Amino acid sequence: MRQGVRIGVDAGSVRIGVARSDPGGILASPLETVRAGKGDVDRIVQLVADNDAIEVIVGLPTSLSGREGPAAEAARRLAVKIARRLDPETVRLFDERLTTVTAETGLRAQGVRGQARRKVVDQAAAAVLLQAALDAERLTGRPPGETVQGGS
């Protein structure tokens, strides 16, 4: 397992959830919710710098059958924008099927309701995504997902 903080990004059309791992790459935790739109990439790049992250994992939302739709295209575009600001080799796309559903279920189980849940669900989804990527790397010994193409 590679050492270093990873940043997880769960892209949405309104909000972008961001999570971070510990330096050992063992545990993912919610970090922040960024408003999608002007300045979102700037903020994500700043969070990468602030946390001395070695890698950014952007969730790639695919259907249960594995097909990519408009949300996946938007996630790919965001990943490319981030990669253009960082070393493209450090930005990866990782399948994020059901991360928001898992995050919602976990928050409900913790008793987080209504408006409070909406404020943190994107961060929680990013943490679920990042944890899955960390677990995949630990299982395979290889970096998770795919390197972003077109970053340069």
Buried (B, 14 or more C-beta within 10 A) or exposed (E): EEEBBBBBBBBBEEBBBBBBBEBEBEEBBBBBBBEBEEEBBEBBBEBBEEBEBBBBBBBBBBEEEEEEEEBBEBBBEBBBBBBBBBEBEBBBBBBBBBBBEBBBEBBEEEEBEEEEBBEBBBBBBBBBBBBBBBEBBEEEEEBBBEBBEEBE
